[in-house]
Amino acid sequence: MLTGLNCSDTIPETGNAVYVFEGDVTPDDFTSEDEDDTDIDPVTTSLLSYDVITEVYSYEVGFLSEGPYTLAFTCMASSDDEKDNLMMFNTPDNVDVIAGEDTYFPID
């Protein structure tokens, strides 16, 4: 994952995040320059953390309303700001959140 498409930075431990979008959508970055209200901004994001004992990356997102979401991994999160950046996402996937249940979804 960290060596996949668009993840060629020299410090693979930085900029890794999962972006969460409401519904089944094409992922985009955070933007404040959305003049025509057509930009799709994420509901939330979660940085990946690395467990040195298990050698596994993980993420956690809490308190989402029930419904469908699109999850997308990027290794370019450290360059995301209020401008419309060319963010590249790997492995966008759809997942349904059910009220009262924990939802586990691996990003491969």
VENCORZI-V590774 format. One record per run of one state. SS is the DSSP state (H for helix, E for strand, L for the rest). FROM is the first residue (numbers start at 0). TO is the last residue. If there is no record, write none. Layout:
# VENCORZI-V590774
<<SS & FROM & TO> <SS & FROM & TO>>
This chain:
# VENCORZI-V590774
<<L & 0 & 15> <E & 16 & 21> <L & 22 & 42> <E & 43 & 46> <L & 47 & 47> <E & 48 & 50> <L & 51 & 54> <E & 55 & 57> <L & 58 & 65> <E & 66 & 73> <L & 74 & 75> <H & 76 & 78> <L & 79 & 88> <E & 89 & 96> <L & 97 & 107>>
